[in-house]
Amino acid sequence: MQKNKLLENMKNRNYTALAPMAGITDLPFRITCKRCGADVVYTEMISAKALYYKNEKSIKMLRTTDEECPCVVQLFGSEADVMSSAVESYINNSDFAGIDINMGCPVPKVVKSGEGSALMRTPEKAYDIVRAVKDVSGLPLSVKIRSGWNENEINAVEFSCLMQKAGADLIIVHPRTREQFFSGHSDWSIIKEIKDSIDIPLIASGDITSPETAEDILRLTDADGIMIGRAAMGNPWIFSQIKQYKKDGCYAKPSADEIKQQIKIHLDMALADCIERYAIANMRKHIFWYTKGLPDSNKIRNQISSAESRKEILDILDITS
Ligand SMILES: Cc1cc2nc3c(=O)[nH]c(=O)nc-3n(C[C@H](O)[C@H](O)[C@H](O)COP(=O)(O)O)c2cc1C
């Protein structure tokens, strides 16, 4: 069921996805974004090697529910046999709608092991990974890449063609180099170049900060869909705002009350997901993002940093339970 929905979304130009974000796109946040209109949501990146060695924390990250359907699981790794084995053991019989392979993570710990964006420097290895996963799984398979390693090694176009040849069903590109990390602006012209060179769908990621920029990137790149990362942090409504803007040319912003109620709903999902101490620690950053721009945001943020229970948080927000 999930699988069909995903493929359907891929065919339409309506594909607005929540980007995979380590430490952020856990189950409660993914459900939040889904309720706010995201067509597809992506998990945080999960180590195939850790799954292979039955790491409990990584296995726990694989939880998914009907409500977030369709959800795509993102895996990272550098060994084709380990990746395909993790897919066979944990993904094929799961409720995930697709598999994404991380070929864009710039973090030193990851690239040192030849994973993430390092794979863009070893295209033959990347090819083998895609082939190996396709050989064992019928799920739609995407590859998420950057523009290249550095400004002298921009290879996103050739790399995407190779991934298509290897069997990828979809390319997702965040067009910054690995060396850029998150600095500067992503180069949307590369997205257009890739789109003109491949036959499979392409999703654009990078610096989509509003419904207006969402329209811009689709118009300028001809991408089949878009993926929102940082702009959804504290503003999951961006997904419904994009839809409304497309339809009506304008969009509503949530009121302070709606924002506070949303925090409560998100907090309760986080509390249902793990023990209170961890849930509150994890929610602090979300509450900081949600409250950005509220008239009493400084006061709320100061108090939230030392809040330790649900009741304290609701009291600070001045909402009843
Ligand atoms: C905190 C953070 C964590 C991220 N984690 C991942 C990840 O696990 N996998 C991945 O492919 N990209 C990851 N990204 C990159 C995003 O998916 C996205 O491509 C990038 O942030 C550009 O989009 P944006 O400008 O909408 O944020 C991460 C980005 C941020 C800010």
The ligand as an SDF file (V2000), in Angstrom:
LIG
                    3D

 31 33  0  0  0  0  0  0  0  0999 V2000
   20.6750   18.7780   11.2350 C   0  0  0  0  0  0  0  0  0  0  0  0
   20.6930   18.1620    9.8640 C   0  0  0  0  0  0  0  0  0  0  0  0
   20.7870   16.7880    9.7330 C   0  0  0  0  0  0  0  0  0  0  0  0
   20.8200   16.2040    8.4560 C   0  0  0  0  0  0  0  0  0  0  0  0
   20.8620   14.8510    8.3590 N   0  0  0  0  0  0  0  0  0  0  0  0
   20.8070   14.2660    7.1300 C   0  0  0  0  0  0  0  0  0  0  0  0
   20.7290   12.8480    7.0090 C   0  0  0  0  0  0  0  0  0  0  0  0
   20.6570   12.1050    8.0020 O   0  0  0  0  0  0  0  0  0  0  0  0
   20.6870   12.3440    5.7410 N   0  0  0  0  0  0  0  0  0  0  0  0
   20.7220   13.1210    4.6250 C   0  0  0  0  0  0  0  0  0  0  0  0
   20.6990   12.6160    3.5010 O   0  0  0  0  0  0  0  0  0  0  0  0
   20.7600   14.4770    4.7210 N   0  0  0  0  0  0  0  0  0  0  0  0
   20.7920   15.0440    5.9350 C   0  0  0  0  0  0  0  0  0  0  0  0
   20.7560   16.4030    6.0350 N   0  0  0  0  0  0  0  0  0  0  0  0
   20.6440   17.2030    4.8040 C   0  0  0  0  0  0  0  0  0  0  0  0
   19.1500   17.4920    4.4970 C   0  0  0  0  0  0  0  0  0  0  0  0
   18.4470   16.3170    4.2130 O   0  0  0  0  0  0  0  0  0  0  0  0
   18.9930   18.4810    3.3250 C   0  0  0  0  0  0  0  0  0  0  0  0
   19.3970   17.8600    2.1220 O   0  0  0  0  0  0  0  0  0  0  0  0
   19.8040   19.7610    3.5350 C   0  0  0  0  0  0  0  0  0  0  0  0
   19.6340   20.2500    4.8610 O   0  0  0  0  0  0  0  0  0  0  0  0
   19.3980   20.8530    2.5370 C   0  0  0  0  0  0  0  0  0  0  0  0
   18.0350   21.1440    2.6430 O   0  0  0  0  0  0  0  0  0  0  0  0
   17.4510   22.4070    3.4970 P   0  0  0  0  0  0  0  0  0  0  0  0
   18.1210   23.6520    2.9790 O   0  0  0  0  0  0  0  0  0  0  0  0
   15.9770   22.3340    3.2020 O   0  0  0  0  0  0  0  0  0  0  0  0
   17.8010   22.1660    4.9370 O   0  0  0  0  0  0  0  0  0  0  0  0
   20.7550   17.0120    7.2940 C   0  0  0  0  0  0  0  0  0  0  0  0
   20.6370   18.3950    7.4480 C   0  0  0  0  0  0  0  0  0  0  0  0
   20.5980   18.9680    8.7000 C   0  0  0  0  0  0  0  0  0  0  0  0
   20.4590   20.4630    8.8240 C   0  0  0  0  0  0  0  0  0  0  0  0
  1  2  1  0
  2  3  1  0
  2 30  2  0
  3  4  2  0
  4  5  1  0
  4 28  1  0
  5  6  2  0
  6  7  1  0
  6 13  1  0
  7  8  2  0
  7  9  1  0
  9 10  1  0
 10 11  2  0
 10 12  1  0
 12 13  2  0
 13 14  1  0
 14 15  1  0
 14 28  1  0
 15 16  1  0
 16 17  1  0
 16 18  1  0
 18 19  1  0
 18 20  1  0
 20 21  1  0
 20 22  1  0
 22 23  1  0
 23 24  1  0
 24 25  2  0
 24 26  1  0
 24 27  1  0
 28 29  2  0
 29 30  1  0
 30 31  1  0
M  END
$$$$
